[in-house]
Amino acid sequence: MELTHINEQGRAKMVDVSGKQGTVREAIARGNIYMKKETLEKIKEGTVKKGDVLSVAQVAGIMAAKKTSDIIPMCHPIMLSGCDISFTLNFEENKIEITSTVKCTGQTGVEMEALTAVTAAGLTIYDMCKAIDKEMVISEIMLLKKTGGKTGLFERK
């Protein structure tokens, strides 16, 4: 199997997508941030001293999706047509579930943008709450679904 990100000299390269057909592409990613019940309560009540945690995390996730190619070396800069972040507060497991949906019409997929959005949103929640809960854990970041392109549909079971 040929490695797509390695040139003839064995060095890293960005894959040439100029020959690919532009298609509508979407990726959905999810991750969790676990915390103390008291921290989750403060986020729900809006009493974290740094401000509205989920609003800031949502903006951070969207900004990160738009800048993915700046931090992941072989990612192509992509003109996103949409990005949304949603949060589900789960008091049974003391976690916030973070879901991102990213869309574009282009020659390469948006999986990395969706994963980056979830990660940045989780890191932002951590940053805004670390004064009250340094034991938070960001985990289980994964691609749930992707559509478009040559490989078509992927959906996690």
C-alpha positions in Angstrom: 0.0 0.0 0.0 1.4 3.4 -1.0 1.7 6.1 1.6 -0.1 9.2 0.4 1.7 11.7 2.5 5.2 10.7 1.7 7.1 11.9 -1.4 9.7 9.9 -3.5 12.5 11.0 -1.1 10.6 9.7 1.9 9.7 13.1 3.3 6.3 14.5 4.2 4.1 16.1 1.6 0.6 17.4 1.3 -1.6 15.2 -1.0 -2.5 16.7 -4.3 -6.3 16.8 -4.4 -6.6 18.9 -7.6 -7.8 15.9 -9.6 -10.6 15.1 -7.2 -14.2 15.9 -7.9 -15.7 18.5 -5.5 -18.6 16.9 -3.5 -20.7 17.9 -0.5 -18.9 16.5 2.5 -20.0 16.3 6.2 -18.3 14.9 9.3 -19.7 14.5 12.8 -17.4 13.9 15.7 -18.0 13.5 19.4 -16.0 13.6 22.7 -16.6 13.8 26.4 -15.2 15.9 29.2 -15.7 14.3 32.7 -15.8 16.5 35.8 -17.0 16.7 39.3 -20.8 17.0 39.8 -20.3 20.4 41.4 -18.5 21.7 38.3 -21.2 20.4 36.0 -23.8 22.1 38.2 -21.9 25.4 38.0 -21.8 25.2 34.2 -25.5 24.4 34.0 -26.4 27.3 36.4 -24.0 29.7 34.6 -22.1 30.5 37.8 -18.6 29.8 36.7 -16.6 33.0 37.4 -15.0 33.1 33.9 -18.4 33.4 32.2 -20.8 31.3 30.0 -18.7 28.2 29.6 -20.6 26.5 26.8 -21.1 29.7 24.7 -17.3 30.3 24.8 -16.6 26.6 24.1 -18.9 26.7 21.1 -17.2 29.7 19.6 -13.8 28.1 20.3 -14.8 24.9 18.6 -16.0 26.7 15.5 -12.9 28.9 15.3 -10.7 25.7 15.7 -12.5 24.0 12.9 -11.8 26.9 10.6 -8.1 26.9 11.6 -7.4 23.1 11.5 -4.9 23.4 8.6 -2.9 25.8 10.7 -2.2 23.2 13.4 -2.4 19.8 11.6 0.5 19.8 9.1 -0.9 17.8 6.2 -4.5 19.2 6.3 -5.6 21.3 3.4 -7.1 24.7 4.1 -10.8 24.2 3.5 -13.6 26.7 3.0 -16.2 25.4 5.5 -19.8 26.0 4.6 -21.1 25.1 8.1 -20.0 24.2 11.6 -22.1 23.6 14.7 -21.2 22.4 18.2 -23.7 20.9 20.6 -23.4 20.0 24.2 -25.3 17.4 26.3 -25.0 17.6 30.1 -25.1 14.1 31.6 -25.4 14.2 35.3 -25.5 10.4 35.6 -21.9 10.1 34.3 -20.8 13.7 35.3 -19.8 14.6 31.8 -20.5 16.9 29.0 -20.8 15.3 25.6 -19.5 17.5 22.8 -20.7 16.9 19.3 -19.5 18.8 16.2 -21.0 18.8 12.7 -18.9 20.3 9.9 -19.8 20.7 6.3 -18.1 21.8 3.0 -18.3 21.4 -0.7 -14.8 20.5 -1.8 -12.1 18.0 -2.9 -11.2 16.7 0.6 -13.1 15.8 3.7 -13.8 17.6 6.9 -13.1 14.8 9.4 -10.1 16.6 10.9 -12.1 19.8 11.3 -14.9 18.0 13.2 -12.4 16.3 15.5 -10.5 19.5 16.1 -13.7 21.4 16.9 -14.6 18.8 19.6 -11.1 18.9 21.0 -10.9 22.7 21.2 -14.4 22.9 22.8 -13.3 20.4 25.4 -10.0 22.3 26.1 -12.0 25.5 26.4 -14.3 24.0 29.0 -11.2 22.7 30.9 -9.6 26.2 30.7 -12.7 28.0 32.0 -13.3 25.5 34.9 -9.7 24.5 35.9 -9.8 26.8 38.9 -12.6 24.8 40.4 -11.8 21.3 39.0 -8.3 20.3 37.9 -9.2 16.6 37.6 -11.4 17.0 34.5 -10.7 14.4 31.8 -11.2 15.0 28.1 -11.6 11.6 26.3 -13.3 9.4 23.8 -12.9 11.9 20.9 -13.9 10.1 17.7 -15.4 10.4 14.3 -19.0 9.2 14.3 -19.9 9.8 10.6 -18.6 11.1 7.4 -20.2 11.5 4.0 -19.0 12.5 0.5 -15.9 11.9 -1.5 -14.5 8.7 -3.1 -14.9 6.6 0.0 -18.5 7.7 0.6 -20.3 7.0 3.9 -18.6 6.0 7.1 -20.7 5.5 10.2 -19.4 4.2 13.5 -21.3 1.3 14.8 
